[in-house]
Amino acid sequence: MGRISAEGYHHVVEAWTAGQLRRALAGVPDDTPLTASMPISLAPRPCAPGEDDDWVVTDLEEGPPGQAANLLLDRPTGRYVHIHREEVDD
């Protein structure tokens, strides 16, 4: 059996603007593929497919020449709920 509790928290992130993204891509060749990655777990809560469809670009990881550059995504600034699940022995 387990206990479940919830705690609100404020998540703050700097979402990139179109200008920031353009500057970050300035040195990336036009034929470079782009990928995007979102955190598997945004500590303290995991992502829920279908519910977590609001993402913002926060950074760019450039790969080696000829490989994809990766946009890093995060949840927008806002208030979220952290669900704690604790297994308890009876």
The first five atom37 places (N, CA, C, CB, O) and aatype in JSON, in Angstrom:
{
  "aatype": [12, 7, 1, 9, 15, 0, 6, 7, 18, 8, 8, 19, 19, 6, 0, 17, 16, 0, 7, 5, 10, 1, 1, 0, 10, 0, 7, 19, 14, 3, 3, 16, 14, 10, 16, 0, 15, 12, 14, 9, 15, 10, 0, 14, 1, 14, 4, 0, 14, 7, 6, 3, 3, 3, 17, 19, 19, 16, 3, 10, 6, 6, 7, 14, 14, 7, 5, 0, 0, 2, 10, 10, 10, 3, 1, 14, 16, 7, 1, 18, 19, 8, 9, 8, 1, 6, 6, 19, 3, 3],
  "atom_mask": [
    [1, 1, 1, 1, 1],
    [1, 1, 1, 0, 1],
    [1, 1, 1, 1, 1],
    [1, 1, 1, 1, 1],
    [1, 1, 1, 1, 1],
    [1, 1, 1, 1, 1],
    [1, 1, 1, 1, 1],
    [1, 1, 1, 0, 1],
    [1, 1, 1, 1, 1],
    [1, 1, 1, 1, 1],
    [1, 1, 1, 1, 1],
    [1, 1, 1, 1, 1],
    [1, 1, 1, 1, 1],
    [1, 1, 1, 1, 1],
    [1, 1, 1, 1, 1],
    [1, 1, 1, 1, 1],
    [1, 1, 1, 1, 1],
    [1, 1, 1, 1, 1],
    [1, 1, 1, 0, 1],
    [1, 1, 1, 1, 1],
    [1, 1, 1, 1, 1],
    [1, 1, 1, 1, 1],
    [1, 1, 1, 1, 1],
    [1, 1, 1, 1, 1],
    [1, 1, 1, 1, 1],
    [1, 1, 1, 1, 1],
    [1, 1, 1, 0, 1],
    [1, 1, 1, 1, 1],
    [1, 1, 1, 1, 1],
    [1, 1, 1, 1, 1],
    [1, 1, 1, 1, 1],
    [1, 1, 1, 1, 1],
    [1, 1, 1, 1, 1],
    [1, 1, 1, 1, 1],
    [1, 1, 1, 1, 1],
    [1, 1, 1, 1, 1],
    [1, 1, 1, 1, 1],
    [1, 1, 1, 1, 1],
    [1, 1, 1, 1, 1],
    [1, 1, 1, 1, 1],
    [1, 1, 1, 1, 1],
    [1, 1, 1, 1, 1],
    [1, 1, 1, 1, 1],
    [1, 1, 1, 1, 1],
    [1, 1, 1, 1, 1],
    [1, 1, 1, 1, 1],
    [1, 1, 1, 1, 1],
    [1, 1, 1, 1, 1],
    [1, 1, 1, 1, 1],
    [1, 1, 1, 0, 1],
    [1, 1, 1, 1, 1],
    [1, 1, 1, 1, 1],
    [1, 1, 1, 1, 1],
    [1, 1, 1, 1, 1],
    [1, 1, 1, 1, 1],
    [1, 1, 1, 1, 1],
    [1, 1, 1, 1, 1],
    [1, 1, 1, 1, 1],
    [1, 1, 1, 1, 1],
    [1, 1, 1, 1, 1],
    [1, 1, 1, 1, 1],
    [1, 1, 1, 1, 1],
    [1, 1, 1, 0, 1],
    [1, 1, 1, 1, 1],
    [1, 1, 1, 1, 1],
    [1, 1, 1, 0, 1],
    [1, 1, 1, 1, 1],
    [1, 1, 1, 1, 1],
    [1, 1, 1, 1, 1],
    [1, 1, 1, 1, 1],
    [1, 1, 1, 1, 1],
    [1, 1, 1, 1, 1],
    [1, 1, 1, 1, 1],
    [1, 1, 1, 1, 1],
    [1, 1, 1, 1, 1],
    [1, 1, 1, 1, 1],
    [1, 1, 1, 1, 1],
    [1, 1, 1, 0, 1],
    [1, 1, 1, 1, 1],
    [1, 1, 1, 1, 1],
    [1, 1, 1, 1, 1],
    [1, 1, 1, 1, 1],
    [1, 1, 1, 1, 1],
    [1, 1, 1, 1, 1],
    [1, 1, 1, 1, 1],
    [1, 1, 1, 1, 1],
    [1, 1, 1, 1, 1],
    [1, 1, 1, 1, 1],
    [1, 1, 1, 1, 1],
    [1, 1, 1, 1, 1]
  ],
  "atom_positions": [
    [[0.85, -1.17, 0.0], [0.0, 0.0, 0.0], [0.9, 1.24, 0.0], [-0.97, -0.01, 1.22], [2.06, 1.17, 0.41]],
    [[0.37, 2.34, -0.44], [1.18, 3.55, -0.51], [0.41, 4.79, -0.1], [0.0, 0.0, 0.0], [-0.82, 4.8, -0.03]],
    [[1.16, 5.81, 0.16], [0.59, 7.12, 0.48], [0.84, 8.06, -0.68], [1.2, 7.7, 1.8], [1.89, 8.02, -1.32]],
    [[-0.13, 8.89, -0.95], [0.01, 9.89, -2.0], [-0.26, 11.26, -1.38], [-0.95, 9.61, -3.19], [-1.25, 11.45, -0.68]],
    [[0.62, 12.19, -1.67], [0.41, 13.57, -1.23], [0.78, 14.5, -2.38], [1.25, 13.91, 0.06], [1.49, 14.1, -3.3]],
    [[0.31, 15.71, -2.32], [0.59, 16.68, -3.38], [1.09, 17.97, -2.78], [-0.67, 16.94, -4.23], [0.69, 18.37, -1.68]],
    [[1.98, 18.62, -3.51], [2.56, 19.88, -3.07], [2.72, 20.78, -4.29], [3.92, 19.66, -2.35], [3.28, 20.36, -5.3]],
    [[2.23, 22.01, -4.2], [2.38, 22.96, -5.29], [3.79, 23.55, -5.32], [0.0, 0.0, 0.0], [4.43, 23.71, -4.28]],
    [[4.25, 23.88, -6.51], [5.55, 24.55, -6.63], [5.51, 25.48, -7.84], [6.7, 23.52, -6.77], [4.72, 25.29, -8.76]],
    [[6.37, 26.47, -7.82], [6.45, 27.44, -8.92], [7.69, 27.11, -9.74], [6.49, 28.91, -8.38], [8.81, 27.13, -9.23]],
    [[7.48, 26.82, -11.01], [8.56, 26.47, -11.94], [8.87, 27.72, -12.77], [8.17, 25.24, -12.88], [7.97, 28.3, -13.38]],
    [[10.13, 28.13, -12.79], [10.54, 29.33, -13.52], [11.56, 28.92, -14.59], [11.13, 30.41, -12.56], [12.55, 28.25, -14.29]],
    [[11.31, 29.34, -15.82], [12.21, 29.03, -16.92], [12.26, 30.22, -17.87], [11.76, 27.73, -17.67], [11.27, 30.94, -18.02]],
    [[13.41, 30.44, -18.5], [13.52, 31.5, -19.5], [13.22, 30.91, -20.87], [14.94, 32.16, -19.47], [14.05, 30.21, -21.44]],
    [[12.04, 31.19, -21.38], [11.66, 30.72, -22.72], [12.36, 31.59, -23.76], [10.11, 30.75, -22.91], [12.37, 32.81, -23.65]],
    [[12.93, 30.94, -24.76], [13.62, 31.67, -25.81], [12.63, 32.4, -26.7], [14.48, 30.74, -26.65], [11.5, 31.95, -26.9]],
    [[13.07, 33.51, -27.23], [12.31, 34.24, -28.24], [12.77, 33.76, -29.63], [12.51, 35.8, -28.08], [13.76, 33.04, -29.75]],
    [[12.03, 34.16, -30.66], [12.42, 33.82, -32.03], [13.82, 34.38, -32.33], [11.39, 34.37, -33.04], [14.62, 33.73, -33.0]],
    [[14.11, 35.58, -31.83], [15.43, 36.18, -32.05], [16.54, 35.38, -31.41], [0.0, 0.0, 0.0], [17.6, 35.2, -32.01]],
    [[16.32, 34.88, -30.19], [17.34, 34.06, -29.53], [17.58, 32.78, -30.32], [16.91, 33.72, -28.08], [18.72, 32.34, -30.47]],
    [[16.51, 32.18, -30.82], [16.66, 30.95, -31.6], [17.41, 31.23, -32.91], [15.29, 30.33, -31.89], [18.28, 30.46, -33.3]],
    [[17.06, 32.32, -33.58], [17.77, 32.67, -34.82], [19.26, 32.86, -34.57], [17.18, 33.95, -35.44], [20.09, 32.37, -35.34]],
    [[19.6, 33.57, -33.49], [21.02, 33.79, -33.18], [21.72, 32.47, -32.88], [21.17, 34.75, -31.98], [22.86, 32.26, -33.3]],
    [[21.06, 31.58, -32.15], [21.66, 30.29, -31.81], [21.87, 29.44, -33.05], [20.78, 29.54, -30.8], [22.81, 28.65, -33.12]],
    [[20.99, 29.59, -34.05], [21.1, 28.81, -35.28], [21.98, 29.47, -36.34], [19.73, 28.57, -35.85], [22.17, 28.91, -37.42]],
    [[22.5, 30.65, -36.06], [23.26, 31.42, -37.05], [24.42, 30.62, -37.65], [23.79, 32.69, -36.43], [24.66, 30.71, -38.86]],
    [[25.13, 29.86, -36.86], [26.28, 29.12, -37.37], [25.96, 27.7, -37.8], [0.0, 0.0, 0.0], [26.85, 26.97, -38.23]],
    [[24.69, 27.3, -37.7], [24.29, 25.94, -38.04], [23.95, 25.9, -39.53], [23.08, 25.47, -37.18], [23.12, 26.68, -39.99]],
    [[24.58, 25.0, -40.3], [24.29, 24.92, -41.74], [22.81, 24.67, -42.01], [25.13, 23.82, -42.38], [22.13, 24.0, -41.24]],
    [[22.32, 25.21, -43.13], [20.9, 25.12, -43.49], [20.39, 23.7, -43.63], [20.66, 25.85, -44.77], [19.21, 23.45, -43.42]],
    [[21.26, 22.75, -43.99], [20.79, 21.38, -44.19], [20.91, 20.52, -42.94], [21.57, 20.74, -45.31], [20.72, 19.3, -43.0]],
    [[21.21, 21.13, -41.8], [21.32, 20.39, -40.54], [19.93, 20.03, -40.03], [22.09, 21.22, -39.47], [19.08, 20.9, -39.88]],
    [[19.69, 18.74, -39.77], [18.39, 18.37, -39.2], [18.27, 18.9, -37.77], [18.2, 16.83, -39.23], [19.27, 19.05, -37.07]],
    [[17.04, 19.18, -37.36], [16.77, 19.62, -35.99], [15.94, 18.55, -35.29], [16.03, 20.99, -35.98], [15.02, 17.97, -35.88]],
    [[16.27, 18.31, -34.05], [15.45, 17.46, -33.19], [15.05, 18.3, -31.99], [16.23, 16.15, -32.76], [15.57, 19.4, -31.79]],
    [[14.14, 17.79, -31.21], [13.74, 18.47, -29.98], [13.59, 17.42, -28.9], [12.41, 19.27, -30.16], [13.11, 16.31, -29.16]],
    [[13.99, 17.75, -27.7], [13.86, 16.81, -26.59], [13.21, 17.5, -25.41], [15.22, 16.22, -26.19], [13.52, 18.64, -25.07]],
    [[12.31, 16.76, -24.8], [11.68, 17.23, -23.56], [12.13, 16.31, -22.44], [10.11, 17.25, -23.68], [12.42, 15.13, -22.68]],
    [[12.2, 16.82, -21.25], [12.65, 15.99, -20.14], [11.7, 14.81, -19.91], [12.75, 16.82, -18.85], [10.48, 14.97, -19.97]],
    [[12.27, 13.64, -19.66], [11.44, 12.48, -19.32], [10.79, 12.74, -17.97], [12.29, 11.17, -19.29], [9.64, 12.38, -17.75]],
    [[11.51, 13.36, -17.09], [10.96, 13.71, -15.79], [11.36, 15.14, -15.49], [11.44, 12.74, -14.67], [12.54, 15.48, -15.44]],
    [[10.38, 15.95, -15.3], [10.65, 17.31, -14.85], [10.53, 17.28, -13.35], [9.67, 18.37, -15.49], [9.45, 17.49, -12.79]],
    [[11.64, 17.04, -12.7], [11.59, 16.93, -11.25], [10.79, 18.11, -10.73], [13.02, 16.9, -10.63], [11.08, 19.25, -11.07]],
    [[9.85, 17.87, -9.95], [9.59, 16.62, -9.25], [8.5, 15.75, -9.84], [9.25, 16.91, -7.87], [8.17, 14.74, -9.22]],
    [[7.92, 16.05, -10.99], [6.85, 15.17, -11.49], [7.13, 14.71, -12.91], [5.5, 15.9, -11.44], [7.72, 15.45, -13.7]],
    [[6.71, 13.47, -13.25], [6.92, 12.98, -14.6], [5.95, 13.63, -15.58], [6.76, 11.45, -14.64], [4.92, 14.16, -15.18]],
    [[6.29, 13.58, -16.86], [5.44, 14.11, -17.91], [4.31, 13.13, -18.19], [6.26, 14.38, -19.19], [4.49, 11.91, -18.14]],
    [[3.15, 13.66, -18.49], [1.99, 12.84, -18.83], [1.6, 13.1, -20.27], [0.8, 13.12, -17.86], [1.11, 14.19, -20.57]],
    [[1.8, 12.13, -21.18], [1.42, 12.33, -22.57], [-0.04, 12.73, -22.69], [1.7, 11.07, -23.4], [-0.9, 12.19, -21.98]],
    [[-0.32, 13.66, -23.57], [-1.69, 14.14, -23.73], [-2.04, 15.3, -22.82], [0.0, 0.0, 0.0], [-2.89, 16.12, -23.15]],
    [[-1.4, 15.37, -21.68], [-1.63, 16.48, -20.75], [-0.54, 17.53, -20.86], [-1.71, 15.96, -19.31], [-0.8, 18.72, -20.68]],
    [[0.65, 17.1, -21.16], [1.8, 17.99, -21.18], [2.12, 18.42, -22.6], [3.02, 17.3, -20.56], [3.11, 17.99, -23.19]],
    [[1.27, 19.28, -23.16], [1.49, 19.68, -24.54], [1.95, 21.13, -24.66], [0.23, 19.48, -25.33], [2.04, 21.65, -25.77]],
    [[2.23, 21.78, -23.55], [2.78, 23.13, -23.57], [4.26, 23.07, -23.25], [2.03, 24.05, -22.55], [4.66, 22.7, -22.14]],
    [[5.09, 23.44, -24.24], [6.53, 23.4, -24.08], [7.11, 24.67, -24.65], [7.14, 22.16, -24.77], [6.54, 25.27, -25.56]],
    [[8.25, 25.09, -24.11], [8.96, 26.25, -24.62], [10.4, 25.83, -24.92], [8.92, 27.44, -23.6], [10.93, 24.92, -24.3]],
    [[11.01, 26.51, -25.88], [12.42, 26.26, -26.21], [13.27, 27.01, -25.2], [12.75, 26.7, -27.69], [13.04, 28.19, -24.94]],
    [[14.27, 26.32, -24.64], [15.13, 26.94, -23.63], [16.61, 26.92, -23.99], [14.93, 26.25, -22.32], [17.4, 27.62, -23.36]],
    [[17.0, 26.12, -24.99], [18.42, 26.03, -25.33], [18.58, 25.24, -26.62], [19.23, 25.38, -24.18], [17.62, 24.66, -27.13]],
    [[19.79, 25.22, -27.13], [20.13, 24.46, -28.34], [21.44, 23.74, -28.09], [20.23, 25.4, -29.59], [22.42, 24.35, -27.67]],
    [[21.44, 22.45, -28.34], [22.67, 21.65, -28.28], [23.09, 21.37, -29.71], [22.48, 20.33, -27.46], [22.37, 20.7, -30.45]],
    [[24.25, 21.87, -30.09], [24.75, 21.59, -31.44], [25.51, 20.28, -31.43], [25.66, 22.75, -31.95], [26.35, 20.04, -30.57]],
    [[25.18, 19.44, -32.41], [25.89, 18.17, -32.56], [27.13, 18.37, -33.41], [0.0, 0.0, 0.0], [27.4, 19.47, -33.89]],
    [[27.88, 17.3, -33.59], [29.04, 17.36, -34.49], [28.57, 17.69, -35.91], [29.82, 16.02, -34.47], [27.4, 17.48, -36.23]],
    [[29.46, 18.21, -36.76], [29.09, 18.54, -38.14], [28.39, 17.35, -38.81], [30.34, 18.95, -38.95], [28.84, 16.21, -38.73]],
    [[27.27, 17.65, -39.48], [26.52, 16.62, -40.18], [25.49, 15.9, -39.33], [0.0, 0.0, 0.0], [24.68, 15.13, -39.85]],
    [[25.5, 16.15, -38.04], [24.51, 15.53, -37.16], [23.52, 16.57, -36.68], [25.19, 14.85, -35.94], [23.77, 17.78, -36.77]],
    [[22.4, 16.11, -36.19], [21.3, 16.99, -35.79], [21.69, 17.93, -34.65], [20.1, 16.16, -35.38], [22.5, 17.59, -33.78]],
    [[21.09, 19.1, -34.69], [21.15, 20.02, -33.56], [19.85, 19.78, -32.77], [21.29, 21.56, -34.02], [18.8, 19.55, -33.36]],
    [[19.93, 19.84, -31.46], [18.8, 19.47, -30.62], [18.27, 20.67, -29.85], [19.2, 18.37, -29.65], [19.0, 21.31, -29.09]],
    [[17.0, 20.98, -30.04], [16.33, 22.03, -29.26], [15.94, 21.43, -27.91], [15.07, 22.6, -30.02], [15.33, 20.36, -27.86]],
    [[16.27, 22.11, -26.83], [15.88, 21.66, -25.5], [14.57, 22.35, -25.12], [17.0, 21.96, -24.45], [14.45, 23.57, -25.22]],
    [[13.62, 21.56, -24.69], [12.3, 22.06, -24.32], [12.09, 21.95, -22.82], [11.2, 21.3, -25.07], [12.72, 21.12, -22.16]],
    [[11.21, 22.77, -22.29], [10.87, 22.73, -20.87], [9.44, 23.2, -20.74], [11.85, 23.62, -20.01], [8.87, 23.75, -21.68]],
    [[8.85, 22.99, -19.57], [7.51, 23.5, -19.3], [7.59, 25.01, -19.13], [6.89, 22.83, -18.04], [8.6, 25.52, -18.64]],
    [[6.55, 25.74, -19.52], [6.55, 27.19, -19.32], [6.56, 27.54, -17.83], [5.33, 27.83, -20.0], [6.21, 26.72, -16.98]],
    [[6.98, 28.76, -17.55], [6.91, 29.23, -16.17], [5.47, 29.13, -15.7], [7.43, 30.7, -16.05], [4.54, 29.5, -16.42]],
    [[5.3, 28.64, -14.51], [3.95, 28.52, -13.96], [3.94, 27.73, -12.69], [0.0, 0.0, 0.0], [4.97, 27.3, -12.18]],
    [[2.75, 27.54, -12.17], [2.54, 26.79, -10.93], [2.15, 25.37, -11.32], [1.45, 27.46, -10.01], [1.25, 25.16, -12.13]],
    [[2.83, 24.4, -10.73], [2.59, 22.99, -11.0], [2.41, 22.25, -9.69], [3.75, 22.38, -11.83], [2.65, 22.79, -8.62]],
    [[1.99, 21.01, -9.8], [1.78, 20.18, -8.61], [2.75, 19.01, -8.65], [0.31, 19.66, -8.54], [2.87, 18.32, -9.66]],
    [[3.43, 18.82, -7.55], [4.35, 17.69, -7.37], [3.58, 16.61, -6.62], [5.67, 18.1, -6.58], [3.12, 16.83, -5.5]],
    [[3.43, 15.44, -7.25], [2.75, 14.3, -6.63], [3.82, 13.42, -5.97], [1.89, 13.49, -7.68], [4.74, 12.95, -6.63]],
    [[3.66, 13.2, -4.68], [4.57, 12.32, -3.95], [3.89, 10.96, -3.79], [4.95, 12.93, -2.55], [2.75, 10.87, -3.32]],
    [[4.58, 9.92, -4.18], [4.06, 8.56, -3.96], [5.07, 7.84, -3.08], [3.83, 7.79, -5.33], [6.25, 7.75, -3.4]],
    [[4.58, 7.33, -1.97], [5.47, 6.66, -1.03], [4.89, 5.29, -0.72], [5.67, 7.5, 0.28], [3.74, 5.16, -0.31]],
    [[5.72, 4.26, -0.92], [5.3, 2.91, -0.58], [5.41, 2.74, 0.92], [6.15, 1.85, -1.33], [6.41, 3.1, 1.53]],
    [[4.37, 2.17, 1.52], [4.34, 1.98, 2.96], [4.05, 0.51, 3.23], [3.27, 2.89, 3.64], [3.11, -0.06, 2.68]],
    [[4.87, -0.09, 4.08], [4.63, -1.5, 4.47], [3.55, -1.52, 5.53], [5.94, -2.18, 4.99], [3.56, -0.72, 6.47]],
    [[2.64, -2.46, 5.37], [1.58, -2.6, 6.39], [2.06, -3.36, 7.59], [0.36, -3.31, 5.82], [1.3, -3.57, 8.53]]
  ]
}
